[in-house]
Amino acid sequence: MFKKIATGFGAVAIALGIMMMAGSAGDCDGHCMPGNTLSEMLMIAGLGLAMMISGVFFVVVGSSE
């Protein structure tokens, strides 16, 4: 049971982390200005990276049991 929960949570965290890193600039292709500042973009990208790394950890833990 824990294996399925950990693997599912990890997969969702990886997907959301990648989406956070991809959309961290928040500029909407230049049509809606202003976008995020550099510090906001780095913070969002860093949180996305942390979420993706924790998702990988949960997938590894779920597959090891």
PQR file of N, CA, C, O and H, with PARSE charges and radii, in Angstrom:
ATOM      1  N   MET A   1       0.823  -1.195   0.000 -0.4000 1.5000
ATOM      2  CA  MET A   1       0.000   0.000   0.000 -0.0000 2.0000
ATOM      3  C   MET A   1       0.871   1.264   0.000  0.5500 1.7000
ATOM      4  O   MET A   1       0.637   2.190  -0.777 -0.5500 1.4000
ATOM      5  N   PHE A   2       1.888   1.289   0.890 -0.4000 1.5000
ATOM      6  CA  PHE A   2       2.780   2.446   0.945 -0.0000 2.0000
ATOM      7  C   PHE A   2       3.556   2.606  -0.349  0.5500 1.7000
ATOM      8  O   PHE A   2       3.874   3.724  -0.754 -0.5500 1.4000
ATOM      9  H   PHE A   2       2.078   0.537   1.521  0.4000 1.0000
ATOM     10  N   LYS A   3       3.862   1.493  -0.998 -0.4000 1.5000
ATOM     11  CA  LYS A   3       4.621   1.536  -2.246 -0.0000 2.0000
ATOM     12  C   LYS A   3       3.845   2.294  -3.321  0.5500 1.7000
ATOM     13  O   LYS A   3       4.416   3.118  -4.035 -0.5500 1.4000
ATOM     14  H   LYS A   3       3.604   0.585  -0.669  0.4000 1.0000
ATOM     15  N   LYS A   4       2.553   2.018  -3.437 -0.4000 1.5000
ATOM     16  CA  LYS A   4       1.742   2.697  -4.445 -0.0000 2.0000
ATOM     17  C   LYS A   4       1.558   4.171  -4.124  0.5500 1.7000
ATOM     18  O   LYS A   4       1.589   5.010  -5.024 -0.5500 1.4000
ATOM     19  H   LYS A   4       2.090   1.349  -2.856  0.4000 1.0000
ATOM     20  N   ILE A   5       1.365   4.499  -2.841 -0.4000 1.5000
ATOM     21  CA  ILE A   5       1.171   5.895  -2.443 -0.0000 2.0000
ATOM     22  C   ILE A   5       2.449   6.697  -2.673  0.5500 1.7000
ATOM     23  O   ILE A   5       2.396   7.803  -3.209 -0.5500 1.4000
ATOM     24  H   ILE A   5       1.340   3.817  -2.109  0.4000 1.0000
ATOM     25  N   ALA A   6       3.592   6.150  -2.273 -0.4000 1.5000
ATOM     26  CA  ALA A   6       4.853   6.858  -2.438 -0.0000 2.0000
ATOM     27  C   ALA A   6       5.195   7.044  -3.909  0.5500 1.7000
ATOM     28  O   ALA A   6       5.664   8.111  -4.304 -0.5500 1.4000
ATOM     29  H   ALA A   6       3.634   5.251  -1.838  0.4000 1.0000
ATOM     30  N   THR A   7       4.966   6.025  -4.717 -0.4000 1.5000
ATOM     31  CA  THR A   7       5.269   6.128  -6.138 -0.0000 2.0000
ATOM     32  C   THR A   7       4.332   7.128  -6.817  0.5500 1.7000
ATOM     33  O   THR A   7       4.774   7.926  -7.644 -0.5500 1.4000
ATOM     34  H   THR A   7       4.585   5.159  -4.395  0.4000 1.0000
ATOM     35  N   GLY A   8       3.060   7.092  -6.480 -0.4000 1.5000
ATOM     36  CA  GLY A   8       2.102   8.040  -7.069 -0.0000 2.0000
ATOM     37  C   GLY A   8       2.389   9.476  -6.666  0.5500 1.7000
ATOM     38  O   GLY A   8       2.351  10.379  -7.502 -0.5500 1.4000
ATOM     39  H   GLY A   8       2.701   6.444  -5.808  0.4000 1.0000
ATOM     40  N   PHE A   9       2.678   9.689  -5.380 -0.4000 1.5000
ATOM     41  CA  PHE A   9       3.013  11.037  -4.921 -0.0000 2.0000
ATOM     42  C   PHE A   9       4.297  11.527  -5.572  0.5500 1.7000
ATOM     43  O   PHE A   9       4.404  12.695  -5.947 -0.5500 1.4000
ATOM     44  H   PHE A   9       2.709   8.956  -4.701  0.4000 1.0000
ATOM     45  N   GLY A  10       5.259  10.646  -5.702 -0.4000 1.5000
ATOM     46  CA  GLY A  10       6.520  11.022  -6.341 -0.0000 2.0000
ATOM     47  C   GLY A  10       6.334  11.397  -7.796  0.5500 1.7000
ATOM     48  O   GLY A  10       6.933  12.362  -8.271 -0.5500 1.4000
ATOM     49  H   GLY A  10       5.172   9.698  -5.397  0.4000 1.0000
ATOM     50  N   ALA A  11       5.514  10.650  -8.503 -0.4000 1.5000
ATOM     51  CA  ALA A  11       5.279  10.954  -9.913 -0.0000 2.0000
ATOM     52  C   ALA A  11       4.579  12.304 -10.076  0.5500 1.7000
ATOM     53  O   ALA A  11       4.916  13.074 -10.975 -0.5500 1.4000
ATOM     54  H   ALA A  11       5.027   9.867  -8.117  0.4000 1.0000
ATOM     55  N   VAL A  12       3.612  12.589  -9.211 -0.4000 1.5000
ATOM     56  CA  VAL A  12       2.928  13.877  -9.266 -0.0000 2.0000
ATOM     57  C   VAL A  12       3.892  15.015  -8.917  0.5500 1.7000
ATOM     58  O   VAL A  12       3.865  16.068  -9.554 -0.5500 1.4000
ATOM     59  H   VAL A  12       3.338  11.963  -8.481  0.4000 1.0000
ATOM     60  N   ALA A  13       4.736  14.807  -7.915 -0.4000 1.5000
ATOM     61  CA  ALA A  13       5.697  15.838  -7.521 -0.0000 2.0000
ATOM     62  C   ALA A  13       6.712  16.105  -8.630  0.5500 1.7000
ATOM     63  O   ALA A  13       7.093  17.256  -8.847 -0.5500 1.4000
ATOM     64  H   ALA A  13       4.758  13.952  -7.397  0.4000 1.0000
ATOM     65  N   ILE A  14       7.151  15.074  -9.331 -0.4000 1.5000
ATOM     66  CA  ILE A  14       8.080  15.264 -10.448 -0.0000 2.0000
ATOM     67  C   ILE A  14       7.416  16.080 -11.550  0.5500 1.7000
ATOM     68  O   ILE A  14       8.020  17.018 -12.072 -0.5500 1.4000
ATOM     69  H   ILE A  14       6.841  14.139  -9.155  0.4000 1.0000
ATOM     70  N   ALA A  15       6.186  15.736 -11.910 -0.4000 1.5000
ATOM     71  CA  ALA A  15       5.482  16.451 -12.979 -0.0000 2.0000
ATOM     72  C   ALA A  15       5.244  17.910 -12.599  0.5500 1.7000
ATOM     73  O   ALA A  15       5.460  18.803 -13.417 -0.5500 1.4000
ATOM     74  H   ALA A  15       5.696  14.975 -11.486  0.4000 1.0000
ATOM     75  N   LEU A  16       4.804  18.158 -11.372 -0.4000 1.5000
ATOM     76  CA  LEU A  16       4.558  19.533 -10.948 -0.0000 2.0000
ATOM     77  C   LEU A  16       5.850  20.332 -10.839  0.5500 1.7000
ATOM     78  O   LEU A  16       5.866  21.526 -11.138 -0.5500 1.4000
ATOM     79  H   LEU A  16       4.629  17.432 -10.707  0.4000 1.0000
ATOM     80  N   GLY A  17       6.934  19.687 -10.414 -0.4000 1.5000
ATOM     81  CA  GLY A  17       8.221  20.361 -10.345 -0.0000 2.0000
ATOM     82  C   GLY A  17       8.721  20.795 -11.706  0.5500 1.7000
ATOM     83  O   GLY A  17       9.247  21.898 -11.858 -0.5500 1.4000
ATOM     84  H   GLY A  17       6.921  18.717 -10.170  0.4000 1.0000
ATOM     85  N   ILE A  18       8.559  19.932 -12.700 -0.4000 1.5000
ATOM     86  CA  ILE A  18       8.963  20.280 -14.063 -0.0000 2.0000
ATOM     87  C   ILE A  18       8.113  21.429 -14.593  0.5500 1.7000
ATOM     88  O   ILE A  18       8.629  22.331 -15.253 -0.5500 1.4000
ATOM     89  H   ILE A  18       8.131  19.037 -12.577  0.4000 1.0000
ATOM     90  N   MET A  19       6.802  21.400 -14.303 -0.4000 1.5000
ATOM     91  CA  MET A  19       5.937  22.486 -14.755 -0.0000 2.0000
ATOM     92  C   MET A  19       6.286  23.807 -14.072  0.5500 1.7000
ATOM     93  O   MET A  19       6.228  24.867 -14.695 -0.5500 1.4000
ATOM     94  H   MET A  19       6.383  20.667 -13.767  0.4000 1.0000
ATOM     95  N   MET A  20       6.650  23.742 -12.784 -0.4000 1.5000
ATOM     96  CA  MET A  20       7.048  24.967 -12.084 -0.0000 2.0000
ATOM     97  C   MET A  20       8.315  25.550 -12.681  0.5500 1.7000
ATOM     98  O   MET A  20       8.411  26.761 -12.878 -0.5500 1.4000
ATOM     99  H   MET A  20       6.698  22.881 -12.277  0.4000 1.0000
ATOM    100  N   MET A  21       9.295  24.691 -12.972 -0.4000 1.5000
ATOM    101  CA  MET A  21      10.535  25.195 -13.552 -0.0000 2.0000
ATOM    102  C   MET A  21      10.311  25.744 -14.958  0.5500 1.7000
ATOM    103  O   MET A  21      10.925  26.740 -15.337 -0.5500 1.4000
ATOM    104  H   MET A  21       9.217  23.707 -12.812  0.4000 1.0000
ATOM    105  N   ALA A  22       9.444  25.108 -15.729 -0.4000 1.5000
ATOM    106  CA  ALA A  22       9.199  25.564 -17.090 -0.0000 2.0000
ATOM    107  C   ALA A  22       8.458  26.899 -17.121  0.5500 1.7000
ATOM    108  O   ALA A  22       8.705  27.718 -18.006 -0.5500 1.4000
ATOM    109  H   ALA A  22       8.945  24.298 -15.421  0.4000 1.0000
ATOM    110  N   GLY A  23       7.567  27.127 -16.180 -0.4000 1.5000
ATOM    111  CA  GLY A  23       6.790  28.360 -16.180 -0.0000 2.0000
ATOM    112  C   GLY A  23       7.283  29.389 -15.193  0.5500 1.7000
ATOM    113  O   GLY A  23       6.520  30.276 -14.808 -0.5500 1.4000
ATOM    114  H   GLY A  23       7.367  26.461 -15.460  0.4000 1.0000
ATOM    115  N   SER A  24       8.521  29.307 -14.770 -0.4000 1.5000
ATOM    116  CA  SER A  24       9.010  30.185 -13.711 -0.0000 2.0000
ATOM    117  C   SER A  24       9.138  31.646 -14.145  0.5500 1.7000
ATOM    118  O   SER A  24       9.079  32.531 -13.292 -0.5500 1.4000
ATOM    119  H   SER A  24       9.140  28.587 -15.083  0.4000 1.0000
ATOM    120  N   ALA A  25       9.308  31.928 -15.420 -0.4000 1.5000
ATOM    121  CA  ALA A  25       9.445  33.315 -15.857 -0.0000 2.0000
ATOM    122  C   ALA A  25       8.114  34.046 -15.787  0.5500 1.7000
ATOM    123  O   ALA A  25       8.081  35.231 -15.456 -0.5500 1.4000
ATOM    124  H   ALA A  25       9.356  31.209 -16.114  0.4000 1.0000
ATOM    125  N   GLY A  26       7.018  33.362 -16.091 -0.4000 1.5000
ATOM    126  CA  GLY A  26       5.691  33.944 -15.982 -0.0000 2.0000
ATOM    127  C   GLY A  26       5.442  35.107 -16.915  0.5500 1.7000
ATOM    128  O   GLY A  26       4.789  36.073 -16.519 -0.5500 1.4000
ATOM    129  H   GLY A  26       7.046  32.399 -16.360  0.4000 1.0000
ATOM    130  N   ASP A  27       5.940  35.052 -18.148 -0.4000 1.5000
ATOM    131  CA  ASP A  27       5.809  36.212 -19.028 -0.0000 2.0000
ATOM    132  C   ASP A  27       4.710  36.060 -20.077  0.5500 1.7000
ATOM    133  O   ASP A  27       4.457  37.009 -20.819 -0.5500 1.4000
ATOM    134  H   ASP A  27       6.471  34.267 -18.470  0.4000 1.0000
ATOM    135  N   CYS A  28       4.060  34.931 -20.168 -0.4000 1.5000
ATOM    136  CA  CYS A  28       2.922  34.725 -21.093 -0.0000 2.0000
ATOM    137  C   CYS A  28       3.269  35.101 -22.531  0.5500 1.7000
ATOM    138  O   CYS A  28       2.441  35.706 -23.213 -0.5500 1.4000
ATOM    139  H   CYS A  28       4.265  34.160 -19.566  0.4000 1.0000
ATOM    140  N   ASP A  29       4.440  34.771 -23.002 -0.4000 1.5000
ATOM    141  CA  ASP A  29       4.907  35.062 -24.368 -0.0000 2.0000
ATOM    142  C   ASP A  29       4.932  36.548 -24.683  0.5500 1.7000
ATOM    143  O   ASP A  29       4.823  36.926 -25.850 -0.5500 1.4000
ATOM    144  H   ASP A  29       5.112  34.280 -22.448  0.4000 1.0000
ATOM    145  N   GLY A  30       5.070  37.392 -23.688 -0.4000 1.5000
ATOM    146  CA  GLY A  30       5.174  38.826 -23.912 -0.0000 2.0000
ATOM    147  C   GLY A  30       3.852  39.541 -24.065  0.5500 1.7000
ATOM    148  O   GLY A  30       3.835  40.764 -24.208 -0.5500 1.4000
ATOM    149  H   GLY A  30       5.159  37.086 -22.740  0.4000 1.0000
ATOM    150  N   HIS A  31       2.739  38.819 -24.039 -0.4000 1.5000
ATOM    151  CA  HIS A  31       1.448  39.463 -24.224 -0.0000 2.0000
ATOM    152  C   HIS A  31       0.895  40.074 -22.944  0.5500 1.7000
ATOM    153  O   HIS A  31       0.121  41.029 -23.010 -0.5500 1.4000
ATOM    154  H   HIS A  31       2.753  37.826 -23.923  0.4000 1.0000
ATOM    155  N   CYS A  32       1.264  39.557 -21.797 -0.4000 1.5000
ATOM    156  CA  CYS A  32       0.791  40.128 -20.535 -0.0000 2.0000
ATOM    157  C   CYS A  32       2.015  40.542 -19.723  0.5500 1.7000
ATOM    158  O   CYS A  32       2.717  39.696 -19.170 -0.5500 1.4000
ATOM    159  H   CYS A  32       1.892  38.781 -21.743  0.4000 1.0000
ATOM    160  N   MET A  33       2.257  41.803 -19.657 -0.4000 1.5000
ATOM    161  CA  MET A  33       3.463  42.288 -18.995 -0.0000 2.0000
ATOM    162  C   MET A  33       3.081  42.946 -17.692  0.5500 1.7000
ATOM    163  O   MET A  33       1.930  43.375 -17.613 -0.5500 1.4000
ATOM    164  H   MET A  33       1.686  42.491 -20.106  0.4000 1.0000
ATOM    165  N   PRO A  34       3.862  43.078 -16.696 -0.5600 1.5000
ATOM    166  CA  PRO A  34       5.244  42.625 -16.614  0.2800 2.0000
ATOM    167  C   PRO A  34       5.317  41.169 -16.156  0.5500 1.7000
ATOM    168  O   PRO A  34       4.387  40.653 -15.537 -0.5500 1.4000
ATOM    169  N   GLY A  35       6.402  40.536 -16.461 -0.4000 1.5000
ATOM    170  CA  GLY A  35       6.640  39.167 -15.999 -0.0000 2.0000
ATOM    171  C   GLY A  35       7.207  39.186 -14.594  0.5500 1.7000
ATOM    172  O   GLY A  35       7.191  40.219 -13.925 -0.5500 1.4000
ATOM    173  H   GLY A  35       7.158  40.955 -16.963  0.4000 1.0000
ATOM    174  N   ASN A  36       7.705  38.054 -14.150 -0.4000 1.5000
ATOM    175  CA  ASN A  36       8.325  37.974 -12.823 -0.0000 2.0000
ATOM    176  C   ASN A  36       9.694  38.652 -12.838  0.5500 1.7000
ATOM    177  O   ASN A  36      10.357  38.736 -13.872 -0.5500 1.4000
ATOM    178  H   ASN A  36       7.718  37.214 -14.694  0.4000 1.0000
ATOM    179  N   THR A  37      10.095  39.129 -11.668 -0.4000 1.5000
ATOM    180  CA  THR A  37      11.454  39.648 -11.549 -0.0000 2.0000
ATOM    181  C   THR A  37      12.421  38.469 -11.516  0.5500 1.7000
ATOM    182  O   THR A  37      12.001  37.315 -11.423 -0.5500 1.4000
ATOM    183  H   THR A  37       9.556  39.060 -10.828  0.4000 1.0000
ATOM    184  N   LEU A  38      13.707  38.763 -11.594 -0.4000 1.5000
ATOM    185  CA  LEU A  38      14.710  37.706 -11.617 -0.0000 2.0000
ATOM    186  C   LEU A  38      14.706  36.919 -10.311  0.5500 1.7000
ATOM    187  O   LEU A  38      14.847  35.697 -10.325 -0.5500 1.4000
ATOM    188  H   LEU A  38      14.048  39.700 -11.670  0.4000 1.0000
ATOM    189  N   SER A  39      14.547  37.609  -9.185 -0.4000 1.5000
ATOM    190  CA  SER A  39      14.538  36.903  -7.896 -0.0000 2.0000
ATOM    191  C   SER A  39      13.310  36.013  -7.750  0.5500 1.7000
ATOM    192  O   SER A  39      13.406  34.909  -7.214 -0.5500 1.4000
ATOM    193  H   SER A  39      14.433  38.602  -9.174  0.4000 1.0000
ATOM    194  N   GLU A  40      12.149  36.485  -8.225 -0.4000 1.5000
ATOM    195  CA  GLU A  40      10.942  35.637  -8.185 -0.0000 2.0000
ATOM    196  C   GLU A  40      11.102  34.418  -9.075  0.5500 1.7000
ATOM    197  O   GLU A  40      10.706  33.314  -8.702 -0.5500 1.4000
ATOM    198  H   GLU A  40      12.071  37.382  -8.661  0.4000 1.0000
ATOM    199  N   MET A  41      11.688  34.619 -10.264 -0.4000 1.5000
ATOM    200  CA  MET A  41      11.878  33.509 -11.186 -0.0000 2.0000
ATOM    201  C   MET A  41      12.815  32.462 -10.593  0.5500 1.7000
ATOM    202  O   MET A  41      12.545  31.265 -10.693 -0.5500 1.4000
ATOM    203  H   MET A  41      12.009  35.516 -10.567  0.4000 1.0000
ATOM    204  N   LEU A  42      13.912  32.898  -9.977 -0.4000 1.5000
ATOM    205  CA  LEU A  42      14.850  31.952  -9.376 -0.0000 2.0000
ATOM    206  C   LEU A  42      14.226  31.223  -8.195  0.5500 1.7000
ATOM    207  O   LEU A  42      14.497  30.041  -7.984 -0.5500 1.4000
ATOM    208  H   LEU A  42      14.131  33.870  -9.896  0.4000 1.0000
ATOM    209  N   MET A  43      13.389  31.920  -7.417 -0.4000 1.5000
ATOM    210  CA  MET A  43      12.731  31.282  -6.286 -0.0000 2.0000
ATOM    211  C   MET A  43      11.756  30.198  -6.764  0.5500 1.7000
ATOM    212  O   MET A  43      11.734  29.095  -6.219 -0.5500 1.4000
ATOM    213  H   MET A  43      13.169  32.881  -7.588  0.4000 1.0000
ATOM    214  N   ILE A  44      10.960  30.514  -7.772 -0.4000 1.5000
ATOM    215  CA  ILE A  44       9.997  29.537  -8.294 -0.0000 2.0000
ATOM    216  C   ILE A  44      10.726  28.352  -8.934  0.5500 1.7000
ATOM    217  O   ILE A  44      10.324  27.204  -8.747 -0.5500 1.4000
ATOM    218  H   ILE A  44      10.978  31.410  -8.215  0.4000 1.0000
ATOM    219  N   ALA A  45      11.796  28.626  -9.686 -0.4000 1.5000
ATOM    220  CA  ALA A  45      12.558  27.548 -10.311 -0.0000 2.0000
ATOM    221  C   ALA A  45      13.238  26.681  -9.258  0.5500 1.7000
ATOM    222  O   ALA A  45      13.305  25.461  -9.410 -0.5500 1.4000
ATOM    223  H   ALA A  45      12.122  29.559  -9.838  0.4000 1.0000
ATOM    224  N   GLY A  46      13.743  27.298  -8.193 -0.4000 1.5000
ATOM    225  CA  GLY A  46      14.379  26.531  -7.115 -0.0000 2.0000
ATOM    226  C   GLY A  46      13.382  25.658  -6.368  0.5500 1.7000
ATOM    227  O   GLY A  46      13.689  24.517  -6.022 -0.5500 1.4000
ATOM    228  H   GLY A  46      13.690  28.289  -8.069  0.4000 1.0000
ATOM    229  N   LEU A  47      12.183  26.192  -6.118 -0.4000 1.5000
ATOM    230  CA  LEU A  47      11.148  25.373  -5.476 -0.0000 2.0000
ATOM    231  C   LEU A  47      10.717  24.217  -6.380  0.5500 1.7000
ATOM    232  O   LEU A  47      10.455  23.115  -5.899 -0.5500 1.4000
ATOM    233  H   LEU A  47      11.933  27.119  -6.399  0.4000 1.0000
ATOM    234  N   GLY A  48      10.645  24.471  -7.681 -0.4000 1.5000
ATOM    235  CA  GLY A  48      10.324  23.400  -8.620 -0.0000 2.0000
ATOM    236  C   GLY A  48      11.388  22.322  -8.649  0.5500 1.7000
ATOM    237  O   GLY A  48      11.077  21.134  -8.738 -0.5500 1.4000
ATOM    238  H   GLY A  48      10.858  25.367  -8.071  0.4000 1.0000
ATOM    239  N   LEU A  49      12.650  22.737  -8.574 -0.4000 1.5000
ATOM    240  CA  LEU A  49      13.745  21.767  -8.536 -0.0000 2.0000
ATOM    241  C   LEU A  49      13.696  20.944  -7.259  0.5500 1.7000
ATOM    242  O   LEU A  49      13.895  19.730  -7.289 -0.5500 1.4000
ATOM    243  H   LEU A  49      12.903  23.701  -8.502  0.4000 1.0000
ATOM    244  N   ALA A  50      13.431  21.604  -6.136 -0.4000 1.5000
ATOM    245  CA  ALA A  50      13.322  20.883  -4.861 -0.0000 2.0000
ATOM    246  C   ALA A  50      12.152  19.902  -4.884  0.5500 1.7000
ATOM    247  O   ALA A  50      12.259  18.793  -4.361 -0.5500 1.4000
ATOM    248  H   ALA A  50      13.269  22.590  -6.112  0.4000 1.0000
ATOM    249  N   MET A  51      11.035  20.310  -5.492 -0.4000 1.5000
ATOM    250  CA  MET A  51       9.883  19.418  -5.584 -0.0000 2.0000
ATOM    251  C   MET A  51      10.195  18.221  -6.478  0.5500 1.7000
ATOM    252  O   MET A  51       9.785  17.099  -6.181 -0.5500 1.4000
ATOM    253  H   MET A  51      10.948  21.211  -5.917  0.4000 1.0000
ATOM    254  N   MET A  52      10.914  18.456  -7.563 -0.4000 1.5000
ATOM    255  CA  MET A  52      11.262  17.353  -8.457 -0.0000 2.0000
ATOM    256  C   MET A  52      12.229  16.383  -7.782  0.5500 1.7000
ATOM    257  O   MET A  52      12.083  15.170  -7.927 -0.5500 1.4000
ATOM    258  H   MET A  52      11.247  19.368  -7.804  0.4000 1.0000
ATOM    259  N   ILE A  53      13.210  16.899  -7.051 -0.4000 1.5000
ATOM    260  CA  ILE A  53      14.164  16.030  -6.354 -0.0000 2.0000
ATOM    261  C   ILE A  53      13.464  15.211  -5.275  0.5500 1.7000
ATOM    262  O   ILE A  53      13.760  14.028  -5.104 -0.5500 1.4000
ATOM    263  H   ILE A  53      13.328  17.885  -6.934  0.4000 1.0000
ATOM    264  N   SER A  54      12.538  15.831  -4.545 -0.4000 1.5000
ATOM    265  CA  SER A  54      11.806  15.072  -3.522 -0.0000 2.0000
ATOM    266  C   SER A  54      10.897  14.031  -4.171  0.5500 1.7000
ATOM    267  O   SER A  54      10.688  12.956  -3.610 -0.5500 1.4000
ATOM    268  H   SER A  54      12.297  16.792  -4.684  0.4000 1.0000
ATOM    269  N   GLY A  55      10.358  14.340  -5.342 -0.4000 1.5000
ATOM    270  CA  GLY A  55       9.556  13.352  -6.068 -0.0000 2.0000
ATOM    271  C   GLY A  55      10.383  12.150  -6.487  0.5500 1.7000
ATOM    272  O   GLY A  55       9.919  11.014  -6.398 -0.5500 1.4000
ATOM    273  H   GLY A  55      10.527  15.214  -5.798  0.4000 1.0000
ATOM    274  N   VAL A  56      11.611  12.393  -6.944 -0.4000 1.5000
ATOM    275  CA  VAL A  56      12.507  11.287  -7.303 -0.0000 2.0000
ATOM    276  C   VAL A  56      12.805  10.438  -6.075  0.5500 1.7000
ATOM    277  O   VAL A  56      12.850   9.211  -6.155 -0.5500 1.4000
ATOM    278  H   VAL A  56      11.988  13.316  -7.017  0.4000 1.0000
ATOM    279  N   PHE A  57      13.012  11.107  -4.925 -0.4000 1.5000
ATOM    280  CA  PHE A  57      13.259  10.378  -3.679 -0.0000 2.0000
ATOM    281  C   PHE A  57      12.078   9.464  -3.339  0.5500 1.7000
ATOM    282  O   PHE A  57      12.278   8.305  -2.976 -0.5500 1.4000
ATOM    283  H   PHE A  57      12.975  12.104  -4.859  0.4000 1.0000
ATOM    284  N   PHE A  58      10.854   9.977  -3.455 -0.4000 1.5000
ATOM    285  CA  PHE A  58       9.677   9.160  -3.123 -0.0000 2.0000
ATOM    286  C   PHE A  58       9.492   8.008  -4.102  0.5500 1.7000
ATOM    287  O   PHE A  58       9.061   6.925  -3.707 -0.5500 1.4000
ATOM    288  H   PHE A  58      10.692  10.919  -3.751  0.4000 1.0000
ATOM    289  N   VAL A  59       9.809   8.226  -5.363 -0.4000 1.5000
ATOM    290  CA  VAL A  59       9.711   7.132  -6.339 -0.0000 2.0000
ATOM    291  C   VAL A  59      10.732   6.048  -6.021  0.5500 1.7000
ATOM    292  O   VAL A  59      10.420   4.860  -6.106 -0.5500 1.4000
ATOM    293  H   VAL A  59      10.159   9.106  -5.685  0.4000 1.0000
ATOM    294  N   VAL A  60      11.953   6.446  -5.654 -0.4000 1.5000
ATOM    295  CA  VAL A  60      12.989   5.465  -5.319 -0.0000 2.0000
ATOM    296  C   VAL A  60      12.597   4.703  -4.052  0.5500 1.7000
ATOM    297  O   VAL A  60      12.755   3.484  -3.994 -0.5500 1.4000
ATOM    298  H   VAL A  60      12.206   7.411  -5.585  0.4000 1.0000
ATOM    299  N   VAL A  61      12.090   5.406  -3.043 -0.4000 1.5000
ATOM    300  CA  VAL A  61      11.669   4.742  -1.809 -0.0000 2.0000
ATOM    301  C   VAL A  61      10.508   3.805  -2.085  0.5500 1.7000
ATOM    302  O   VAL A  61      10.461   2.701  -1.544 -0.5500 1.4000
ATOM    303  H   VAL A  61      11.962   6.397  -3.090  0.4000 1.0000
ATOM    304  N   GLY A  62       9.561   4.235  -2.928 -0.4000 1.5000
ATOM    305  CA  GLY A  62       8.428   3.380  -3.242 -0.0000 2.0000
ATOM    306  C   GLY A  62       8.800   2.140  -4.022  0.5500 1.7000
ATOM    307  O   GLY A  62       8.160   1.099  -3.872 -0.5500 1.4000
ATOM    308  H   GLY A  62       9.600   5.133  -3.368  0.4000 1.0000
ATOM    309  N   SER A  63       9.821   2.231  -4.852 -0.4000 1.5000
ATOM    310  CA  SER A  63      10.211   1.073  -5.638 -0.0000 2.0000
ATOM    311  C   SER A  63      11.165   0.149  -4.901  0.5500 1.7000
ATOM    312  O   SER A  63      11.386  -0.981  -5.337 -0.5500 1.4000
ATOM    313  H   SER A  63      10.341   3.077  -4.974  0.4000 1.0000
ATOM    314  N   SER A  64      11.739   0.611  -3.785 -0.4000 1.5000
ATOM    315  CA  SER A  64      12.700  -0.232  -3.070 -0.0000 2.0000
ATOM    316  C   SER A  64      12.055  -1.227  -2.118  0.5500 1.7000
ATOM    317  O   SER A  64      12.682  -2.217  -1.743 -0.5500 1.4000
ATOM    318  H   SER A  64      11.559   1.529  -3.431  0.4000 1.0000
ATOM    319  N   GLU A  65      10.821  -0.979  -1.724 -0.4000 1.5000
ATOM    320  CA  GLU A  65      10.181  -1.901  -0.763 -0.0000 2.0000
ATOM    321  C   GLU A  65       9.610  -3.102  -1.457  0.5500 1.7000
ATOM    322  O   GLU A  65       9.037  -3.976  -0.806 -0.5500 1.4000
ATOM    323  H   GLU A  65      10.312  -0.174  -2.029  0.4000 1.0000
TER
END
